[in-house]
Amino acid sequence: MRIALANLNPTVGDLVGNADQIAERAQEARDAGASVLVLPELALSGYPPRDLLHMPAFVDACESHADRLGAEIGRDIALVLGMPLRLGSAGPALTNSLLVYHKGERVARYDKRLLPTYDVFDEDRYFTKGGSPTVVEIDGVRVGLSICEDLWRGVDVGRGDRYADDADPVSELVSAGAQIIINPSASPFVVGKHDRHREIVAQHARRHGVPVLAVNQLGGNDELVFDGSAWAVDGEGRVTNANHAFSDELVVVDTENTRPMADAQSDLVVDRLLEALTLGVRDYARKTGFSKVCLGLSGGIDSALTAAIACRALGAENVTGIAMPGKYSSDHSVTDAEDLAERLGCRFAIAPIEEPYAGYESILNNLFGALDHAKLGESLPDITEENLQSRVRGAVLMALSNRTGALLLTTGNKSELAVGYCTLYGDMNGGLGVLNDVPKNLVYALSRYINDLHGELGFRAPPIPENTITKPPSAELAPDQRDLDSLPPYDVLDEIVRRHVELHQLAPTIIEETGFDARTVERIVRLIAINEYKRKQTPVGLKVTGVAFGTGRRMPIAQRLSV
């Protein structure tokens, strides 16, 4: 038997477009001599469909499209297709399911048994879990069906406890006579998770002595990015077939003639991360109807990296960067921004903000005087003055976005977003936060990586000016301002943020385990808590770590944690 594992880059809800992609992948599989085509979890609807699943007409249309595809494609190649299905002939209960079509007929159905409900996953909200294994015979081979979490069991994210009382779907498939297990998935990219998934698959194969074939969704949908990985392991847990992550390579497995692949070293963290961010920007723009983007270029590292990723994702001709110097801006803020734009080949313009700022200053100083408040800049630092500069810049960029139809990208990183080192209705304006989940030190690592491998990555020269990488970071909203005036060193800040946000550690544990200054840790943890209101208003941000500031982290705004 030859089984084709075909990832898919669906747009959520686009049943016609997704069905067309499936038909194209089926033709590729035929051309490769495959007799079975396996597509990712919920390939037809796209993942995650979220509250589209509350629309009965949408769910019914999924099944209609599936039956049409099964009748057309399934005549000469068996089709394993993921979609939402009704649990019964009527009623609201739904399942996350696979349908198998063979010789033009529907021959099997499998309903996902383990439903993740943590972080960004909310499957208990929408689906009823399946209750039994499904093994289907295709061309004399007994194929066991599973979906995503049925294999991971939460172990990959430290939530194995969730399924402690559930039967092991893989063990039950083997007991039911499965000779091969397939696992379509829609598992979002997280730095480091790819290798953990591959090892989990290998462990199942070794434990039961059966080959396991897995294929993941490809592409970006809102905040989530999927790497499209597909691979097969033999009964000894050795990888026999695999594609390159973030590619649409078809993986064809000849079950009668397999041999282990040469051991491959794990890809660099920054390599996979760059691919995820690039794909996330490209698909978010494409799937929301944008072909061009704009952003502010401050001469700093965050906007430089964001611009480089945008140019790689969409082409430099579709990226516009704007420098907006103010009264505290350094000379190099403009020259570094201009140098960056020239290196990238993107459009660039300068829009000084001193004149519009002076207009606001006049209005506000009259208002503050009438209300017996201090005027702007009478004493420094003046947070009101600093934020006003950022908001003038935000208004300029939003006007450019409105006028040109370009998607505005925000450039703040996870470290700054965590502690509120950003301005509502200013530098937080925009439609997509490219670096929202990327800590500051990783911003530097990505920038150096892009410069070092610029040719391989599609840039004509190292795109990020060396001065942008080496100069001390600064918001330049006050005289001689530096990030370190307000924040601890980023090595310290990033580790506190990681432990508190991703590992859910409170200040005493962080202090004990790291030896960091207690007042610093307590201050940062407090800043993370009190700036939740800002993060609730930030644009959608691409998720790349275990816990991002997005739908997977649901902290109250009005709270006073006391333990």
Long-range contacts (C-beta under 8 A, 24 or more apart in sequence): 1-35, 1-36, 1-138, 1-139, 1-141, 1-254, 1-255, 1-256, 2-32, 2-33, 2-34, 2-35, 2-36, 2-252, 2-253, 2-254, 2-255, 3-34, 3-35, 3-36, 3-37, 3-38, 3-180, 3-182, 3-213, 3-232, 3-252, 3-253, 3-255, 4-28, 4-29, 4-32, 4-34, 4-36, 4-37, 4-38, 4-250, 4-251, 4-252, 4-253, 5-38, 5-213, 5-214, 5-215, 5-230, 5-231, 5-232, 5-241, 5-243, 5-250, 5-251, 5-252, 5-253, 6-37, 6-38, 6-39, 6-215, 6-230, 6-250, 6-251, 7-40, 7-215, 7-216, 7-217, 7-218, 7-228, 7-229, 7-230, 7-243, 7-248, 8-39, 8-40, 8-43, 8-217, 8-218, 9-217, 9-218, 9-219, 9-228, 9-248, 9-283, 10-43, 10-44, 10-45, 10-46, 10-47, 10-217, 10-219, 10-221, 11-46, 11-221, 11-287, 12-45, 12-46, 12-47, 12-48, 12-49, 12-50, 12-52, 12-221, 13-45, 13-46, 13-49, 13-52, 13-58, 14-46, 15-44, 15-45, 15-61, 15-62, 15-65, 16-65, 18-43, 18-44, 18-45, 18-46, 19-44, 19-65, 19-68, 19-69, 22-69, 22-73, 22-81, 23-69, 23-72, 23-73, 25-250, 26-73, 26-77, 26-79, 28-250, 29-77, 29-250, 29-252, 30-76, 30-77, 32-250, 32-252, 33-252, 34-77, 34-252, 35-77, 35-78, 35-138, 35-139, 36-77, 36-78, 36-79, 36-80, 36-138, 36-139, 36-143, 37-73, 37-77, 37-78, 37-79, 37-80, 38-80, 38-182, 38-184, 38-213, 38-215, 39-79, 39-80, 39-81, 39-82, 39-184, 39-215, 40-82, 40-184, 40-185, 40-186, 40-215, 40-216, 40-217, 40-218, 40-226, 41-82, 41-96, 41-112, 41-147, 41-148, 41-184, 41-185, 41-186, 41-217, 42-82, 42-83, 42-84, 42-96, 42-186, 42-217, 43-81, 43-82, 43-83, 43-184, 43-217, 44-69, 44-81, 44-82, 44-83, 45-83, 45-84, 46-221, 47-186, 47-217, 47-221, 47-226, 48-120, 48-121, 48-122, 48-186, 48-221, 48-224, 49-84, 49-126, 50-122, 50-126, 53-84, 53-94, 53-126, 56-92, 59-84, 59-85, 59-86, 59-94, 60-86, 66-99, 67-106, 69-101, 70-99, 70-101, 70-104, 70-105, 70-106, 71-101, 71-104, 73-101, 74-101, 74-102, 74-103, 74-104, 74-105, 75-103, 75-104, 78-102, 78-138, 78-139, 80-145, 80-182, 80-184, 82-147, 82-184, 82-186, 84-126, 84-127, 85-109, 85-111, 87-111, 87-128, 93-128, 94-126, 94-127, 94-128, 95-127, 95-128, 95-129, 95-130, 96-123, 96-126, 96-127, 96-147, 97-130, 98-134, 98-145, 98-147, 98-184, 100-136, 100-138, 100-145, 102-136, 102-138, 107-136, 108-134, 108-136, 108-145, 109-134, 110-134, 110-145, 110-146, 110-147, 112-147, 112-148, 112-149, 112-150, 113-150, 113-166, 113-167, 113-169, 114-149, 114-150, 114-153, 114-154, 114-163, 114-166, 114-169, 115-149, 116-148, 116-149, 116-154, 116-159, 116-162, 117-162, 118-154, 118-157, 118-159, 118-162, 118-552, 119-157, 119-546, 119-547, 119-552, 120-188, 120-223, 120-224, 120-543, 120-550, 120-551, 120-552, 121-552, 132-172, 133-169, 133-172, 133-173, 133-175, 133-176, 133-178, 135-173, 135-176, 135-177, 135-178, 141-179, 141-180, 141-255, 142-177, 142-178, 142-179, 142-180, 143-178, 143-179, 143-180, 143-181, 143-182, 144-170, 144-173, 144-174, 144-176, 144-178, 144-179, 144-180, 144-181, 144-182, 144-210, 145-173, 145-181, 145-182, 146-170, 146-173, 146-181, 146-182, 146-183, 147-183, 147-184, 147-185, 148-183, 148-184, 148-185, 148-186, 148-187, 150-183, 151-183, 151-185, 151-200, 151-201, 151-204, 151-212, 151-214, 152-187, 152-197, 152-200, 155-200, 156-193, 156-196, 156-197, 156-200, 157-193, 157-546, 170-204, 170-208, 171-208, 174-208, 174-210, 178-210, 179-210, 180-210, 180-211, 180-212, 180-213, 180-255, 181-210, 181-211, 181-212, 181-213, 182-212, 182-213, 182-214, 182-215, 183-212, 183-213, 183-214, 183-215, 184-214, 184-215, 185-214, 185-215, 185-216, 185-217, 186-216, 186-217, 186-226, 187-216, 187-217, 187-226, 188-224, 188-225, 188-226, 188-543, 189-224, 189-225, 189-226, 189-227, 189-272, 189-276, 189-543, 189-544, 190-543, 190-544, 190-545, 190-546, 191-269, 191-272, 191-273, 191-544, 191-545, 192-269, 194-227, 194-229, 194-245, 194-266, 194-267, 194-272, 195-266, 197-229, 198-231, 198-233, 198-239, 201-231, 201-233, 202-233, 202-237, 202-238, 202-239, 203-237, 205-233, 205-234, 205-235, 205-236, 205-237, 206-235, 206-236, 206-237, 208-235, 209-235, 209-236, 210-235, 211-235, 211-240, 211-253, 211-255, 211-258, 213-253, 215-251, 218-246, 218-248, 219-279, 219-283, 220-279, 220-280, 220-281, 220-282, 220-283, 220-284, 220-287, 220-542, 221-283, 221-287, 222-284, 222-540, 223-540, 223-541, 223-542, 223-543, 223-548, 223-550, 223-551, 224-543, 225-276, 225-277, 225-279, 225-280, 225-283, 225-542, 225-543, 225-544, 227-272, 227-275, 227-276, 232-258, 234-258, 234-260, 239-264, 245-272, 245-275, 246-272, 246-275, 246-276, 246-279, 268-449, 270-442, 270-445, 270-446, 270-449, 271-449, 273-438, 273-442, 273-446, 273-544, 274-309, 274-446, 274-449, 274-450, 274-457, 276-542, 276-544, 277-309, 277-434, 277-435, 277-438, 277-542, 277-544, 278-309, 278-312, 278-313, 279-313, 280-434, 280-542, 281-309, 281-310, 281-313, 281-314, 281-409, 281-432, 281-434, 281-542, 282-313, 282-314, 284-407, 284-432, 284-540, 284-542, 285-313, 285-314, 285-407, 285-432, 288-407, 288-431, 290-405, 290-406, 290-407, 290-431, 291-318, 292-318, 292-319, 292-320, 292-404, 292-405, 292-406, 292-407, 293-318, 293-319, 293-320, 293-406, 293-407, 293-408, 293-409, 294-319, 294-320, 294-321, 294-322, 294-397, 294-400, 294-401, 294-404, 294-406, 294-407, 294-408, 294-409, 295-319, 295-320, 295-321, 295-322, 295-397, 295-408, 295-409, 295-410, 295-411, 295-430, 296-321, 296-322, 296-323, 296-324, 296-393, 296-397, 296-411, 296-427, 297-321, 297-322, 297-323, 297-337, 297-340, 297-341, 297-348, 298-323, 298-324, 298-333, 298-337, 298-411, 298-476, 299-323, 299-330, 299-332, 299-333, 299-334, 299-335, 299-336, 299-337, 299-340, 299-468, 300-333, 300-336, 300-468, 300-473, 300-474, 301-443, 301-444, 301-447, 301-464, 301-468, 301-469, 301-473, 302-411, 302-412, 302-413, 302-416, 302-435, 302-443, 303-337, 303-411, 304-336, 304-340, 304-447, 304-463, 304-464, 304-465, 304-468, 305-435, 305-443, 305-446, 305-447, 305-450, 305-464, 306-409, 306-411, 306-434, 306-435, 307-340, 307-341, 307-344, 307-346, 308-344, 308-447, 308-450, 308-459, 308-463, 308-464, 309-434, 310-346, 310-409, 310-434, 311-344, 311-345, 311-346, 311-459, 311-463, 312-457, 312-458, 312-459, 316-344, 316-345, 316-346, 317-345, 317-346, 317-347, 319-344, 319-346, 319-347, 320-346, 320-347, 320-348, 320-349, 320-400, 320-404, 320-406, 321-346, 321-347, 321-348, 321-349, 322-348, 322-349, 322-350, 322-351, 322-396, 322-397, 322-400, 323-348, 323-349, 323-350, 323-351, 324-350, 324-351, 324-352, 324-353, 324-392, 324-393, 324-396, 325-350, 325-352, 325-353, 325-354, 326-352, 326-353, 326-354, 326-357, 326-389, 326-392, 326-393, 326-476, 326-477, 327-354, 327-357, 328-389, 328-476, 328-477, 328-478, 328-479, 328-481, 329-476, 330-474, 330-476, 332-467, 332-471, 333-476, 336-465, 336-467, 336-468, 336-471, 339-465, 339-467, 340-463, 340-464, 340-465, 340-468, 343-459, 343-460, 343-461, 343-462, 343-463, 343-464, 343-465, 344-459, 344-463, 345-460, 351-396, 353-389, 353-392, 353-393, 353-396, 356-392, 356-395, 356-396, 357-388, 357-389, 357-392, 360-388, 360-392, 361-388, 364-388, 380-478, 380-479, 381-478, 382-478, 385-477, 385-478, 386-423, 386-475, 386-477, 386-478, 387-423, 387-426, 387-477, 389-426, 389-477, 390-423, 390-426, 390-427, 390-475, 390-477, 391-423, 391-425, 391-426, 392-426, 393-426, 393-427, 394-423, 394-425, 394-426, 394-427, 394-428, 394-429, 395-429, 397-429, 397-430, 398-429, 401-430, 401-431, 407-431, 407-432, 409-433, 409-434, 410-434, 410-436, 410-538, 410-539, 411-435, 412-436, 412-538, 413-438, 413-439, 413-440, 413-443, 414-438, 414-439, 414-440, 414-497, 414-545, 414-548, 414-549, 415-439, 415-440, 415-441, 415-487, 415-490, 415-493, 415-494, 415-497, 416-440, 417-534, 417-535, 417-538, 417-541, 417-549, 418-493, 418-497, 418-501, 418-524, 418-527, 418-528, 418-531, 418-549, 419-487, 419-493, 419-497, 419-524, 419-527, 419-528, 419-531, 420-527, 420-530, 420-531, 420-534, 421-475, 421-483, 421-486, 421-487, 422-534, 422-538, 424-534, 424-537, 428-534, 428-537, 428-538, 428-539, 429-539, 430-539, 431-539, 431-540, 432-539, 432-540, 432-541, 432-542, 433-538, 433-539, 433-540, 433-541, 433-542, 434-541, 434-542, 435-541, 436-538, 436-539, 436-541, 436-542, 436-548, 436-549, 436-550, 437-541, 437-542, 437-543, 437-544, 437-545, 437-548, 437-549, 437-550, 438-544, 439-490, 439-494, 439-497, 439-498, 440-473, 440-490, 440-493, 440-494, 441-490, 441-491, 441-494, 442-494, 444-469, 488-520, 488-524, 492-516, 492-520, 493-524, 496-520, 496-521, 496-524, 496-525, 497-524, 497-528, 500-524, 500-525, 500-528, 501-528, 501-547, 501-549, 501-553, 502-545, 502-546, 502-547, 506-561, 506-563, 529-555, 529-559, 529-561, 532-556, 532-557, 533-557
